[in-house]
């Protein structure tokens, strides 16, 4: 009977140690995964903001290029700006 208690106690101790060992790496892995997930989410937000800013800058540059082409066309007398007639009209009005 004493052997049974000893074996049972050892088994309980081993099961307890097993659960401690299982929980510790799992908990650490969970924290690492959460940390990496948070980092990746922050980087994704930063990339999205950079993409949006780049798109806006490209759109603005295209608009400025169209306006410059229009003004140049109006100044040389060869109107090549069908996309922005108001800019051409304004530049002719102020030039006269």
Beta strands, then each sheet from edge to edge (+ up, - down):
end
